[in-house]
């Protein structure tokens, strides 16, 4: 399902939308990006985030109360790029507990395309404030029990989506004092992935109306653990009919629990006064209803009596249609063990300017200020690294004369026979080193690095490896091999590979639009800067899902 998305980093004002498989964003605002959301709205797309519920518990908290145990409450913040904390929610207060398991969940909008730094604070709430709603509590008046931090991606990539973190004091980790631990568990708020569509009908129902035929409807209930029944669905009423066929109904797993859990299906005769008369009932699980459909057989309704006797009726329930659909989310795949492998290719053509000169796009600023290449590497790498367990990233250069003077359009960035480097910092170090050892040359050819990435994705696919690949190409110039690049993209289009092309500098990147599936430009509705890389990354989960669903690939252990 290969894809290519491209964007322009020079002023960040535009990124090319699209879909072969990538698009990119450069801006440091982790909050609401109006331009990007406008882009999706005008194309009819919903916001690209997933609502997550975080459940919190703690163990071995410090006891600050003299006569009893602490009364803890947890507060969750997201740390913004400017270092400020934005509060996302609070748990309830649990009385007299050093090992609280809070019930109230805190909702977070998970966004793949940014690093979401979470900060947790735990407080002991003073007794005199126990009658005040938690949201109204002044935290400065409560005793501080500890804090900890993590990235949201660290939680959702765990197999059980659970992460335990050591709490520490306000001075940071370290020291001999034990502040206890905080455990965070993440769940997507829509519980079900499976929806069952059924078309139910009955034949030869008993007539319980005096002057006309029955007016039947069905009520379906789920049995709770205590033996009671909770209604989950009610069909429409079909007037004056003993052989009713109801409209298709849809039940989600969130409603029916497990396919093997018994459901109570009751058929009533409708009365406008609300005193509906039971015609008959039966107990069937979703699995048993599916079997009725497969066997094309009916199940007799039963009329229970007060004496515990059951009367089997001639009326039967049939399942005319049964369709089960599974919808797995991006996080279902990720938490089951699927990984995203990051690869990067950097433009070493002469048009970048001599790296020693301050006006060069490759100039390494001694003050630590990142150039555009470093920015793009960091912004993509820091997001994707959490989805790659070994954090070993293939890193290449193109358009330069390598260590032995050979012109190469795909050389290992670290100057060795090994194309992989360790972590995002490994890419940054290899890039800085290559600038001393590689002579900038040309022309600008993409097809070699795309073919190399495609080869790796193809090998993984043929070996049944559950990986999805993302190639980031950072370039300053106009492509020389546009047709060869397009051919390479077409060859890669059936692979688990997304290609992000980020343009830096002042060259004309209009040509890149040809590489995008829909060729639209992402323009700021506010005139503000858009993070090109972020906009590209936003599309990755959708591309990942398109690839998996189109091949009917399910998460592991399903």
JOJO-V983424 format. One record per residue. RES is the residue in three letters. PSI is psi in whole degrees, -180 to 180 (999 if undefined). Layout:
BEGIN
res=RES psi=PSI
res=RES psi=PSI
END
This chain:
BEGIN
res=UNK psi=33
res=UNK psi=155
res=UNK psi=160
res=UNK psi=130
res=UNK psi=143
res=UNK psi=155
res=UNK psi=162
res=UNK psi=122
res=UNK psi=-7
res=UNK psi=-45
res=UNK psi=-1
res=UNK psi=9
res=UNK psi=-20
res=UNK psi=148
res=UNK psi=145
res=UNK psi=128
res=UNK psi=174
res=UNK psi=-168
res=UNK psi=4
res=UNK psi=-49
res=UNK psi=46
res=UNK psi=168
res=UNK psi=153
res=UNK psi=160
res=UNK psi=138
res=UNK psi=96
res=UNK psi=153
res=UNK psi=18
res=UNK psi=112
res=UNK psi=-3
res=UNK psi=-152
res=UNK psi=122
res=UNK psi=97
res=UNK psi=-40
res=UNK psi=-44
res=UNK psi=-42
res=UNK psi=-34
res=UNK psi=-43
res=UNK psi=-45
res=UNK psi=-37
res=UNK psi=-45
res=UNK psi=-19
res=UNK psi=6
res=UNK psi=16
res=UNK psi=147
res=UNK psi=164
res=UNK psi=143
res=UNK psi=66
res=UNK psi=161
res=UNK psi=131
res=UNK psi=127
res=UNK psi=140
res=UNK psi=126
res=UNK psi=127
res=UNK psi=134
res=UNK psi=144
res=UNK psi=161
res=UNK psi=161
res=UNK psi=147
res=UNK psi=44
res=UNK psi=157
res=UNK psi=144
res=UNK psi=108
res=UNK psi=-9
res=UNK psi=141
res=UNK psi=-48
res=UNK psi=-14
res=UNK psi=-173
res=UNK psi=167
res=UNK psi=155
res=UNK psi=85
res=UNK psi=150
res=UNK psi=142
res=UNK psi=145
res=UNK psi=134
res=UNK psi=134
res=UNK psi=157
res=UNK psi=136
res=UNK psi=121
res=UNK psi=170
res=UNK psi=-28
res=UNK psi=5
res=UNK psi=-9
res=UNK psi=155
res=UNK psi=133
res=UNK psi=122
res=UNK psi=133
res=UNK psi=-25
res=UNK psi=169
res=UNK psi=150
res=UNK psi=178
res=UNK psi=172
res=UNK psi=132
res=UNK psi=127
res=UNK psi=141
res=UNK psi=56
res=UNK psi=132
res=UNK psi=-3
res=UNK psi=60
res=UNK psi=145
res=UNK psi=99
res=UNK psi=144
res=UNK psi=-42
res=UNK psi=127
res=UNK psi=153
res=UNK psi=128
res=UNK psi=135
res=UNK psi=139
res=UNK psi=107
res=UNK psi=127
res=UNK psi=118
res=UNK psi=-37
res=UNK psi=-7
res=UNK psi=158
res=UNK psi=115
res=UNK psi=101
res=UNK psi=118
res=UNK psi=141
res=UNK psi=128
res=UNK psi=131
res=UNK psi=140
res=UNK psi=133
res=UNK psi=151
res=UNK psi=114
res=UNK psi=127
res=UNK psi=140
res=UNK psi=-37
res=UNK psi=-12
res=UNK psi=7
res=UNK psi=-20
res=UNK psi=1
res=UNK psi=136
res=UNK psi=140
res=UNK psi=-34
res=UNK psi=-22
res=UNK psi=-6
res=UNK psi=137
res=UNK psi=114
res=UNK psi=-25
res=UNK psi=-18
res=UNK psi=0
res=UNK psi=157
res=UNK psi=132
res=UNK psi=127
res=UNK psi=-17
res=UNK psi=166
res=UNK psi=164
res=UNK psi=165
res=UNK psi=157
res=UNK psi=174
res=UNK psi=138
res=UNK psi=-37
res=UNK psi=-29
res=UNK psi=-31
res=UNK psi=-49
res=UNK psi=-16
res=UNK psi=-9
res=UNK psi=147
res=UNK psi=-36
res=UNK psi=12
res=UNK psi=37
res=UNK psi=134
res=UNK psi=130
res=UNK psi=130
res=UNK psi=140
res=UNK psi=133
res=UNK psi=152
res=UNK psi=174
res=UNK psi=-178
res=UNK psi=-15
res=UNK psi=5
res=UNK psi=176
res=UNK psi=162
res=UNK psi=171
res=UNK psi=163
res=UNK psi=-14
res=UNK psi=136
res=UNK psi=120
res=UNK psi=2
res=UNK psi=-167
res=UNK psi=154
res=UNK psi=132
res=UNK psi=132
res=UNK psi=130
res=UNK psi=133
res=UNK psi=137
res=UNK psi=140
res=UNK psi=143
res=UNK psi=-26
res=UNK psi=114
res=UNK psi=-28
res=UNK psi=151
res=UNK psi=-14
res=UNK psi=130
res=UNK psi=135
res=UNK psi=127
res=UNK psi=123
res=UNK psi=148
res=UNK psi=112
res=UNK psi=148
res=UNK psi=162
res=UNK psi=156
res=UNK psi=147
res=UNK psi=45
res=UNK psi=149
res=UNK psi=142
res=UNK psi=116
res=UNK psi=2
res=UNK psi=146
res=UNK psi=-45
res=UNK psi=-7
res=UNK psi=-174
res=UNK psi=164
res=UNK psi=156
res=UNK psi=83
res=UNK psi=148
res=UNK psi=158
res=UNK psi=144
res=UNK psi=128
res=UNK psi=130
res=UNK psi=149
res=UNK psi=141
res=UNK psi=131
res=UNK psi=173
res=UNK psi=-29
res=UNK psi=9
res=UNK psi=-7
res=UNK psi=171
res=UNK psi=136
res=UNK psi=118
res=UNK psi=135
res=UNK psi=-14
res=UNK psi=144
res=UNK psi=130
res=UNK psi=175
res=UNK psi=164
res=UNK psi=134
res=UNK psi=116
res=UNK psi=138
res=UNK psi=51
res=UNK psi=124
res=UNK psi=0
res=UNK psi=61
res=UNK psi=146
res=UNK psi=115
res=UNK psi=160
res=UNK psi=153
res=UNK psi=142
res=UNK psi=155
res=UNK psi=126
res=UNK psi=131
res=UNK psi=159
res=UNK psi=-28
res=UNK psi=-32
res=UNK psi=-46
res=UNK psi=-4
res=UNK psi=-112
res=UNK psi=156
res=UNK psi=-18
res=UNK psi=-4
res=UNK psi=133
res=UNK psi=138
res=UNK psi=144
res=UNK psi=118
res=UNK psi=115
res=UNK psi=138
res=UNK psi=121
res=UNK psi=153
res=UNK psi=123
res=UNK psi=133
res=UNK psi=134
res=UNK psi=-19
res=UNK psi=0
res=UNK psi=-9
res=UNK psi=75
res=UNK psi=143
res=UNK psi=129
res=UNK psi=121
res=UNK psi=-42
res=UNK psi=167
res=UNK psi=168
res=UNK psi=161
res=UNK psi=121
res=UNK psi=139
res=UNK psi=169
res=UNK psi=-37
res=UNK psi=-42
res=UNK psi=-35
res=UNK psi=-37
res=UNK psi=-39
res=UNK psi=-39
res=UNK psi=-41
res=UNK psi=-46
res=UNK psi=-40
res=UNK psi=-7
res=UNK psi=41
res=UNK psi=163
res=UNK psi=163
res=UNK psi=131
res=UNK psi=137
res=UNK psi=153
res=UNK psi=143
res=UNK psi=109
res=UNK psi=150
res=UNK psi=165
res=UNK psi=-25
res=UNK psi=11
res=UNK psi=-3
res=UNK psi=149
res=UNK psi=136
res=UNK psi=120
res=UNK psi=126
res=UNK psi=162
res=UNK psi=-21
res=UNK psi=142
res=UNK psi=153
res=UNK psi=134
res=UNK psi=151
res=UNK psi=100
res=UNK psi=-29
res=UNK psi=138
res=UNK psi=112
res=UNK psi=125
res=UNK psi=129
res=UNK psi=134
res=UNK psi=130
res=UNK psi=104
res=UNK psi=145
res=UNK psi=168
res=UNK psi=-43
res=UNK psi=-26
res=UNK psi=-44
res=UNK psi=-46
res=UNK psi=-47
res=UNK psi=-16
res=UNK psi=-8
res=UNK psi=-5
res=UNK psi=144
res=UNK psi=158
res=UNK psi=120
res=UNK psi=126
res=UNK psi=132
res=UNK psi=148
res=UNK psi=143
res=UNK psi=130
res=UNK psi=138
res=UNK psi=118
res=UNK psi=34
res=UNK psi=158
res=UNK psi=-22
res=UNK psi=-13
res=UNK psi=-21
res=UNK psi=150
res=UNK psi=124
res=UNK psi=-26
res=UNK psi=-23
res=UNK psi=140
res=UNK psi=-23
res=UNK psi=2
res=UNK psi=142
res=UNK psi=-20
res=UNK psi=9
res=UNK psi=128
res=UNK psi=111
res=UNK psi=121
res=UNK psi=-24
res=UNK psi=-10
res=UNK psi=-5
res=UNK psi=129
res=UNK psi=139
res=UNK psi=176
res=UNK psi=-35
res=UNK psi=-45
res=UNK psi=-39
res=UNK psi=-48
res=UNK psi=-42
res=UNK psi=-47
res=UNK psi=-44
res=UNK psi=-36
res=UNK psi=-46
res=UNK psi=-41
res=UNK psi=-28
res=UNK psi=-50
res=UNK psi=-23
res=UNK psi=-29
res=UNK psi=-16
res=UNK psi=10
res=UNK psi=110
res=UNK psi=-38
res=UNK psi=-11
res=UNK psi=39
res=UNK psi=118
res=UNK psi=126
res=UNK psi=133
res=UNK psi=123
res=UNK psi=162
res=UNK psi=162
res=UNK psi=153
res=UNK psi=20
res=UNK psi=163
res=UNK psi=121
res=UNK psi=-171
res=UNK psi=-32
res=UNK psi=12
res=UNK psi=-1
res=UNK psi=134
res=UNK psi=126
res=UNK psi=142
res=UNK psi=12
res=UNK psi=90
res=UNK psi=153
res=UNK psi=128
res=UNK psi=-31
res=UNK psi=2
res=UNK psi=11
res=UNK psi=-176
res=UNK psi=-12
res=UNK psi=125
res=UNK psi=-12
res=UNK psi=146
res=UNK psi=165
res=UNK psi=109
res=UNK psi=175
res=UNK psi=-38
res=UNK psi=-31
res=UNK psi=-39
res=UNK psi=-46
res=UNK psi=-41
res=UNK psi=-43
res=UNK psi=-38
res=UNK psi=-48
res=UNK psi=-39
res=UNK psi=-42
res=UNK psi=-32
res=UNK psi=-23
res=UNK psi=-21
res=UNK psi=-11
res=UNK psi=134
res=UNK psi=127
res=UNK psi=138
res=UNK psi=-120
res=UNK psi=180
res=UNK psi=-173
res=UNK psi=104
res=UNK psi=128
res=UNK psi=-26
res=UNK psi=-32
res=UNK psi=-47
res=UNK psi=-34
res=UNK psi=-42
res=UNK psi=-38
res=UNK psi=-45
res=UNK psi=-40
res=UNK psi=-38
res=UNK psi=-42
res=UNK psi=-42
res=UNK psi=-38
res=UNK psi=-43
res=UNK psi=-43
res=UNK psi=-42
res=UNK psi=-45
res=UNK psi=-24
res=UNK psi=5
res=UNK psi=24
res=UNK psi=135
res=UNK psi=70
res=UNK psi=150
res=UNK psi=139
res=UNK psi=143
res=UNK psi=118
res=UNK psi=122
res=UNK psi=119
res=UNK psi=123
res=UNK psi=125
res=UNK psi=156
res=UNK psi=-6
res=UNK psi=178
res=UNK psi=136
res=UNK psi=138
res=UNK psi=-31
res=UNK psi=53
res=UNK psi=-42
res=UNK psi=-43
res=UNK psi=-38
res=UNK psi=-45
res=UNK psi=-40
res=UNK psi=-42
res=UNK psi=-38
res=UNK psi=-40
res=UNK psi=-43
res=UNK psi=-31
res=UNK psi=-6
res=UNK psi=-16
res=UNK psi=12
res=UNK psi=159
res=UNK psi=71
res=UNK psi=127
res=UNK psi=141
res=UNK psi=121
res=UNK psi=124
res=UNK psi=118
res=UNK psi=124
res=UNK psi=136
res=UNK psi=162
res=UNK psi=-163
res=UNK psi=13
res=UNK psi=165
res=UNK psi=116
res=UNK psi=14
res=UNK psi=-34
res=UNK psi=-29
res=UNK psi=-23
res=UNK psi=-31
res=UNK psi=-30
res=UNK psi=-16
res=UNK psi=148
res=UNK psi=-37
res=UNK psi=-7
res=UNK psi=14
res=UNK psi=153
res=UNK psi=144
res=UNK psi=113
res=UNK psi=145
res=UNK psi=124
res=UNK psi=-16
res=UNK psi=-5
res=UNK psi=4
res=UNK psi=174
res=UNK psi=139
res=UNK psi=141
res=UNK psi=106
res=UNK psi=-48
res=UNK psi=-44
res=UNK psi=-42
res=UNK psi=-37
res=UNK psi=-46
res=UNK psi=-30
res=UNK psi=-32
res=UNK psi=-14
res=UNK psi=-48
res=UNK psi=-38
res=UNK psi=-41
res=UNK psi=-41
res=UNK psi=-50
res=UNK psi=-38
res=UNK psi=-44
res=UNK psi=-49
res=UNK psi=-45
res=UNK psi=-37
res=UNK psi=-20
res=UNK psi=9
res=UNK psi=36
res=UNK psi=126
res=UNK psi=160
res=UNK psi=157
res=UNK psi=154
res=UNK psi=21
res=UNK psi=999
END
